[in-house]
Amino acid sequence: MVLKKSRFFSAKFLSILLIIGLIALFIVKSDLYIKTTYKGVMLWGATVVPSLLPFFFLTALLTKSGMVTKTMKLNKISRFLYNAQGVSLYIRLMSLLSGYPVGAKIISDLHKNGAISSAQAEKYCTFTSTSGPLFIIGAVAIGMYQNKTYGYIMLLSHLLSSMLVGVIFRKLPDNGPIAPLFNDKDYDAILYESIYSAVISVLIVGGFIAVFYTFSEMADNLKLLLPLQKFLSLFLGEDLANATAVGLIECTKGAMMLSTCSKGKLSAALSSAIISFGGLSVWFQSYCYLQKAGVRFWIFALSKILHTLICFLICYTLLYFL
């Protein structure tokens, strides 16, 4: 008993020290990290808000309007692919169209409304956590690599790999019937609830992006990523390894760094991989929603790691033959 308390105290104490250390670092180098946080906020305002806010609103509107119950007609397709109910394809489609963390948010909304069980939420999160075409083709391929063809291949690799991850996890249970989500008396509140939910969600996403954008800079400056960078440099070279390690914390920054290191095929495949990984920023964004639905963290984490590895293999293979 004493040992357990000692371990708990030690972990808690170290966490507090880490937080105090980060606060002190931010104060000491406030001129640097205020600018870094500002860059994260500008990135959110310029790319995330225009693309995510309308989708957050529209997906919330569809979910609250009973669209989900109509997806039961897709049962044959979803059963064949994932051994899951048709609603899973609705979540996947919305995630594919709009990107992180829309899939996780819809899962949370459906669970909150009693439409899906925790077991279903856990299964569906394995193949509905995806980025969107606007970010992959527009922001990364065209904006960073100036190569639209890269964008199509990166997007295809991202989608195929997420589908394969869902197939890998198809044996997870899918227990719980789809419940009706809408009745006429709720109609007047739908617009307000949908826009309120969308605004709050996009603000939360912005907070995560700005904070983790700054954390990635801090981690790099403190050489916390050095062991990982040294390991990756054995296979990738120093520059690509450094950029990839940063991308595991904040994928947008990592993709940008990769594109400045090289605009070659390996760099593009690595960018595709870290987009599939999402970075810790996306992990925490998504899991804030998923934990409300009873999803175990290790299931989500394992699915993202598999998504990353499979995406890299597919993307690099396709680019190699380009």
C-alpha angles and dihedrals in degrees: 000000000000090000092053092050090048092052092047092048091047094051092045092046092050091049091053091048091051092051092047089048092053091048090050091048091050091051095046093048098028092137090061100039096043087058090047092051089047089055089052091050091048090049089052093047095045101043112011105045096050092048102036106036096065091045093048089053096044096045091049089049092050093046094049092044095062098256089134095067090058092059089073085089087071092061095111093056095043092045091052094049105032106004085242138124122270093257088073090067090053090054091045093050093050090048092048092051099045109021135215128033100002094096092054092046093052091049089052092048093049092049092047090053092049094247097122135024127237089256090055092046090053093050096044094050090065093070105021100066102098143138121240134249093245091062099038098044101026106035102028110026099034100024098043106020099028087221120115093185089061087055095057092047093046091049093047091049091048093051097042093049093049089051091051091050089055089052090050090054095041092112092066110109121266101199124165135058122251109258126208112264104190142053131172096255090064094055098095092055097047098086094047094045092047096050092042091051091047095050094046091047095050090048090053090050090050091052092052093048094049094045096046092042086060093042091055089054091048093048091050093048092048091048090237089139093050097101091051092043091051091050094048091046089066087069106022109030125250102284097047091043092053092048093046092051091052089047090059087066100038114008098198092056091044093052090049091051092047092053092052091050094051139340092208130120097266091052091050092048090051090050090052090050096051090046087056090047089049096204125255087286092065092040092058093041091053098041092052085068099034096053088060087060093051097254115160112235096226092058091053093043094049092049091052093049091050090046089054096049096043092046092053092050093048095043096046091047093051093045091048091061093042 
